[in-house]
């Protein structure tokens, strides 16, 4: 499909720079696609009104790490150059794939000192070697530290990698360490938050429990590739970056039980949806899953397991805009986004949310 079919104009002041407070007071646009699209303006704390006893919410329990690293490139006979690296996928105990800037000035074999290093002193820096250089600024970093020692060092020298549309308007601060993390985050490894989950609070969980709505957790470590623009003119020419996901045998069995008794699978966020669809057979059976997924969902995709999707509002011409258009219908999502813009919904990671029913 043509990528420009998923384009739209978004006013700058529609981009949220801070989340709603309390979190569950964000707006919720309910979208029913069959027939004429039906749109209903609510708030996230009303979510329980649209679910039924026995339905199951599926959350991504990944935890964002401070994966934005700033440092200097060290090369014999060359001037020290400032380097910014965003880790996006761990490949070994001591290795990470990263997107680096300025990518053109980095070569395999370069040494990079991350942290408080400067030209006079490198004591206390986190050192790494560029093991490989790929396309579009991607590099493979081999760190001098490994395992838990590396994790601790990254936590000390790294910063929360705010999405570029927020980082361009303000710097990361201490509040982001709490705001850009779900209240149920457990498994460290994400570079970006599963942002639909940012709206949940203990109070909302209590309401859902009282209504008989189940909660289940899967893990997809969201990578920085989620922020990359689609540069191709046709969706067939776009390559998705891989992300590591896990669905345990126990959770696969529980979700299959939900479906067998007539309950609905309600994914909180596109990350949990992509993982569940990666783990599902053609007949809708959800299998245990452990490993990378690069699933790319565009209109025409046949959904196998997911019935409803709660998700924030996405960037024009992004893979996520394509996913929601596949789920609820392209024309439905055009109508929904036009309504959201006209009525002041807040967009992107810290913005408002939507609840999408799947197009029949």
C-alpha positions as CSV (number, residue, x, y, z in Angstrom):
1,X,0.0,0.0,0.0
2,X,1.1,3.6,-0.5
3,X,2.5,5.1,2.7
4,X,0.9,8.5,2.0
5,X,-2.5,6.9,2.6
6,X,-1.6,7.0,6.3
7,X,-0.6,10.7,6.4
8,X,-2.5,13.5,8.2
9,X,-1.8,17.0,9.4
10,X,-1.3,17.4,13.1
11,X,-1.0,20.8,14.8
12,X,2.1,21.2,17.0
13,X,0.0,22.1,20.0
14,X,-1.7,18.6,19.8
15,X,1.5,16.9,21.0
16,X,1.4,16.2,24.7
17,X,4.6,17.1,26.6
18,X,3.4,15.8,30.0
19,X,0.9,13.1,30.9
20,X,-2.6,13.7,32.4
21,X,-2.8,13.8,36.2
22,X,-4.1,11.5,37.5
23,X,-3.1,9.2,34.7
24,X,-6.6,7.6,34.3
25,X,-8.1,11.1,33.7
26,X,-6.8,11.2,30.2
27,X,-9.4,11.2,27.5
28,X,-10.6,8.0,25.8
29,X,-12.0,8.0,22.3
30,X,-14.1,4.8,21.8
31,X,-14.2,3.7,18.2
32,X,-16.7,1.2,16.8
33,X,-16.0,0.6,13.1
34,X,-18.8,-1.5,11.7
35,X,-21.3,0.4,9.6
36,X,-20.9,4.1,10.0
37,X,-18.0,4.6,12.5
38,X,-19.4,5.4,15.9
39,X,-17.2,7.6,18.1
40,X,-17.8,8.2,21.8
41,X,-15.8,10.7,23.9
42,X,-15.0,9.3,27.4
43,X,-12.2,9.1,29.9
44,X,-9.8,6.3,30.7
45,X,-11.4,5.6,34.1
46,X,-14.6,4.7,32.1
47,X,-12.8,1.7,30.5
48,X,-14.8,-0.8,32.6
49,X,-18.0,0.4,30.9
50,X,-16.9,-1.2,27.6
51,X,-15.7,-4.5,29.0
52,X,-17.5,-7.6,30.2
53,X,-16.9,-10.0,33.0
54,X,-14.5,-12.7,31.8
55,X,-12.7,-10.4,29.3
56,X,-8.9,-10.3,29.7
57,X,-6.7,-7.2,29.5
58,X,-3.2,-8.0,28.2
59,X,-0.4,-5.7,29.4
60,X,3.2,-5.4,28.4
61,X,5.3,-5.5,31.6
62,X,8.6,-4.4,30.0
63,X,10.5,-1.7,32.0
64,X,12.2,1.2,30.3
65,X,15.9,1.5,30.9
66,X,18.0,4.7,30.7
67,X,19.2,3.7,27.2
68,X,20.2,7.1,25.9
69,X,24.0,7.3,26.2
70,X,26.2,10.3,25.6
71,X,30.0,10.0,25.1
72,X,33.1,10.7,23.0
73,X,34.6,8.7,20.1
74,X,38.2,7.8,20.6
75,X,40.4,7.0,17.6
76,X,44.1,7.1,17.2
77,X,45.2,10.2,15.4
78,X,41.7,11.6,15.2
79,X,39.9,14.4,17.0
80,X,37.6,13.3,19.8
81,X,34.0,13.5,18.5
82,X,30.8,13.7,20.6
83,X,28.6,10.6,20.1
84,X,25.0,9.9,21.1
85,X,23.8,6.3,21.1
86,X,20.3,4.9,21.8
87,X,20.4,1.3,22.8
88,X,17.6,-0.7,21.2
89,X,18.2,-4.4,21.4
90,X,20.5,-6.5,23.6
91,X,22.2,-9.3,21.7
92,X,24.5,-10.7,24.4
93,X,25.5,-10.1,28.0
94,X,28.0,-7.5,26.9
95,X,26.5,-6.3,23.6
96,X,23.8,-4.0,22.4
97,X,22.6,-2.8,19.0
98,X,22.2,1.0,19.0
99,X,21.3,3.9,16.8
100,X,24.2,6.3,16.8
101,X,24.6,10.0,15.9
102,X,26.6,11.2,14.0
103,X,26.4,7.7,12.3
104,X,28.6,8.6,9.3
105,X,31.6,9.5,11.5
106,X,31.7,6.2,13.3
107,X,33.6,3.1,12.1
108,X,34.0,-0.4,13.2
109,X,36.8,-0.6,15.7
110,X,36.2,2.8,17.2
111,X,36.3,3.1,21.0
112,X,33.6,5.1,22.7
113,X,33.6,6.4,26.3
114,X,30.1,7.0,27.6
115,X,29.3,9.0,30.8
116,X,31.1,12.0,32.3
117,X,34.2,11.5,30.3
118,X,36.0,14.5,28.7
119,X,39.1,15.1,26.8
120,X,41.3,15.2,29.9
121,X,40.0,12.3,32.0
122,X,38.2,9.0,31.1
123,X,38.1,7.7,34.7
124,X,34.6,6.4,35.4
125,X,33.5,6.2,31.8
126,X,31.6,3.2,30.4
127,X,33.8,2.0,27.6
128,X,32.6,0.2,24.4
129,X,34.0,-0.9,21.0
130,X,32.1,-0.5,17.8
131,X,32.0,-4.2,16.7
132,X,30.0,-3.7,13.6
133,X,28.3,-0.9,11.7
134,X,25.1,-1.4,9.9
135,X,22.7,0.8,7.9
136,X,20.9,4.0,8.9
137,X,23.2,4.7,11.8
138,X,22.9,1.4,13.5
139,X,25.9,0.0,15.3
140,X,26.8,-3.0,17.4
141,X,28.4,-2.1,20.7
142,X,30.7,-4.5,22.6
143,X,31.0,-3.1,26.1
144,X,33.9,-3.7,28.4
145,X,31.5,-4.7,31.2
146,X,29.0,-7.5,31.0
147,X,25.8,-8.8,32.6
148,X,24.6,-7.1,35.9
149,X,27.8,-4.9,36.0
150,X,26.9,-3.5,32.6
151,X,23.2,-3.0,33.7
152,X,24.4,-1.0,36.7
153,X,26.7,1.2,34.6
154,X,24.0,2.0,32.1
155,X,21.7,2.9,34.9
156,X,24.3,5.4,36.2
157,X,25.4,7.1,33.0
158,X,22.2,6.7,30.8
159,X,19.2,8.9,30.4
160,X,15.6,8.1,29.7
161,X,15.3,8.2,25.8
162,X,12.3,10.4,25.4
163,X,10.6,10.2,22.1
164,X,12.0,12.7,19.6
165,X,8.8,14.7,19.3
166,X,9.1,15.4,23.1
167,X,12.9,15.7,23.3
168,X,12.9,18.3,20.6
169,X,10.7,20.6,22.7
170,X,12.2,20.0,26.2
171,X,14.9,18.1,28.0
172,X,14.4,14.9,30.0
173,X,14.0,15.6,33.7
174,X,13.6,13.7,37.0
175,X,9.8,13.5,36.6
176,X,10.2,11.5,33.4
177,X,11.8,8.7,35.3
178,X,8.4,8.1,36.9
179,X,6.0,9.4,34.2
180,X,7.6,7.3,31.4
181,X,7.1,4.0,33.2
182,X,3.9,2.0,33.7
183,X,3.0,1.2,37.3
184,X,3.3,-2.6,36.6
185,X,6.7,-2.4,34.7
186,X,8.9,-5.4,35.8
187,X,11.1,-6.8,33.1
188,X,14.0,-4.4,32.3
189,X,15.0,-4.0,28.7
190,X,12.7,-1.5,26.8
191,X,14.0,1.7,25.2
192,X,10.5,3.1,24.8
193,X,7.5,2.8,27.1
194,X,4.4,0.8,26.1
195,X,2.5,4.1,26.3
196,X,-1.1,2.8,26.4
197,X,-0.2,1.3,29.8
198,X,0.8,4.7,31.2
199,X,-2.9,5.5,31.8
200,X,-3.4,2.8,34.4
201,X,-3.6,3.5,38.1
202,X,-4.2,1.4,41.2
203,X,-7.7,2.8,41.4
204,X,-8.5,1.8,37.9
205,X,-7.1,-1.7,38.5
206,X,-9.5,-2.0,41.5
207,X,-12.5,-1.0,39.3
208,X,-11.5,-3.6,36.7
209,X,-11.0,-6.3,39.4
210,X,-14.4,-5.6,40.8
211,X,-16.0,-5.9,37.4
212,X,-14.5,-9.4,36.8
213,X,-11.9,-8.2,34.2
214,X,-8.8,-10.4,34.2
215,X,-5.2,-9.0,33.9
216,X,-2.4,-10.9,32.1
217,X,1.1,-9.8,31.4
218,X,3.4,-10.5,28.5
219,X,6.8,-8.9,27.7
220,X,7.9,-7.1,24.6
221,X,11.1,-5.0,24.9
222,X,10.2,-2.0,22.8
223,X,13.1,-0.8,20.7
224,X,14.0,2.6,19.3
225,X,12.9,1.4,15.9
226,X,9.4,2.3,17.0
227,X,10.3,5.9,16.5
228,X,11.9,5.5,13.1
229,X,9.9,7.0,10.2
230,X,8.8,5.0,7.3
231,X,11.0,6.2,4.4
232,X,9.7,3.9,1.7
233,X,6.8,5.0,-0.6
234,X,5.2,1.6,-0.4
235,X,4.6,-0.5,2.7
236,X,6.1,-3.6,0.9
237,X,9.5,-1.8,0.9
238,X,9.6,-1.1,4.7
239,X,11.8,-3.3,6.9
240,X,10.7,-3.6,10.6
241,X,13.4,-3.7,13.3
242,X,13.2,-6.8,15.5
243,X,12.1,-6.7,19.2
244,X,12.5,-9.4,21.8
245,X,9.3,-10.8,23.3
246,X,8.1,-13.5,25.7
247,X,4.8,-15.2,26.3
248,X,5.1,-17.8,29.0
249,X,3.4,-21.2,28.7
250,X,1.2,-20.3,31.7
251,X,0.0,-17.1,30.2
252,X,-0.6,-18.7,26.8
253,X,-2.8,-21.3,28.5
254,X,-4.7,-18.7,30.5
255,X,-5.5,-16.6,27.4
256,X,-6.6,-19.6,25.5
257,X,-9.0,-20.4,28.3
258,X,-10.4,-16.9,28.2
259,X,-11.2,-17.3,24.5
260,X,-12.6,-20.8,24.9
261,X,-15.2,-19.6,27.4
262,X,-16.2,-16.6,25.1
263,X,-14.2,-13.9,26.8
264,X,-12.4,-11.2,24.7
265,X,-8.7,-10.5,24.4
266,X,-8.2,-6.8,25.0
267,X,-4.6,-5.7,24.3
268,X,-3.3,-2.6,26.1
269,X,-1.0,-1.1,23.5
270,X,0.2,-2.1,20.0
271,X,3.2,-3.8,21.6
272,X,1.2,-6.4,23.4
273,X,-1.0,-6.8,20.3
274,X,2.0,-7.4,18.0
275,X,3.4,-10.0,20.5
276,X,0.1,-11.9,20.9
277,X,-0.4,-11.9,17.1
278,X,3.2,-13.2,16.7
279,X,2.5,-16.0,19.1
280,X,-0.9,-17.0,17.7
281,X,-1.6,-19.8,15.2
282,X,-4.0,-19.2,12.3
283,X,-6.8,-20.7,14.3
284,X,-6.3,-18.2,17.1
285,X,-4.6,-20.5,19.5
286,X,-1.9,-18.6,21.4
287,X,1.4,-20.4,21.8
288,X,4.3,-19.8,24.2
289,X,6.7,-17.4,22.5
290,X,10.3,-16.4,23.3
291,X,12.5,-14.6,20.8
292,X,12.5,-11.8,18.2
293,X,9.5,-10.6,16.3
294,X,9.4,-8.1,13.4
295,X,5.7,-8.5,12.6
296,X,4.4,-5.7,10.4
297,X,0.7,-5.3,10.4
298,X,-1.0,-3.3,7.6
299,X,-4.5,-3.2,6.2
300,X,-5.4,-6.7,4.8
301,X,-3.9,-8.5,7.8
302,X,-6.2,-11.1,9.3
303,X,-6.2,-10.8,13.1
304,X,-6.0,-14.1,14.8
305,X,-6.5,-13.6,18.5
306,X,-7.0,-10.0,19.5
307,X,-10.6,-8.6,19.9
308,X,-10.1,-5.0,21.2
309,X,-7.1,-2.6,21.3
310,X,-6.5,0.3,23.7
311,X,-3.8,2.6,22.2
312,X,-2.7,6.2,22.1
313,X,-2.8,8.4,19.0
314,X,0.1,7.8,16.6
315,X,2.4,9.6,14.2
316,X,1.4,10.2,10.6
317,X,2.7,7.6,8.1
318,X,4.0,5.5,11.0
319,X,3.9,1.7,11.2
320,X,1.5,2.1,14.2
321,X,-0.9,4.2,12.2
322,X,-0.9,1.4,9.7
323,X,-1.6,-1.2,12.5
324,X,-4.6,0.7,13.9
325,X,-5.9,1.1,10.3
326,X,-5.6,-2.6,9.8
327,X,-7.5,-3.2,13.1
328,X,-10.4,-0.8,12.8
329,X,-10.3,0.2,9.1
330,X,-8.4,2.9,7.3
331,X,-11.5,5.2,6.7
332,X,-12.6,4.6,10.3
333,X,-9.3,5.7,11.6
334,X,-9.2,8.8,9.3
335,X,-12.6,9.8,10.7
336,X,-11.5,9.1,14.3
337,X,-8.2,11.1,14.0
338,X,-10.0,14.0,12.4
339,X,-12.4,14.0,15.3
340,X,-9.6,13.8,17.8
341,X,-7.7,16.7,16.3
342,X,-10.8,18.9,16.0
343,X,-11.9,18.2,19.6
344,X,-8.5,18.7,21.3
345,X,-7.3,15.2,22.1
346,X,-3.6,15.1,23.0
347,X,-1.4,13.0,20.8
348,X,1.6,10.6,21.1
349,X,3.3,9.0,24.1
350,X,2.1,11.3,26.9
351,X,-1.2,11.9,25.2
352,X,-4.8,10.6,25.4
353,X,-6.0,7.1,24.4
354,X,-8.5,5.3,22.3
355,X,-10.4,2.0,22.6
356,X,-10.7,0.3,19.2
357,X,-13.2,-2.4,18.4
358,X,-12.0,-4.7,15.7
359,X,-13.6,-4.3,12.2
360,X,-15.5,-7.4,11.3
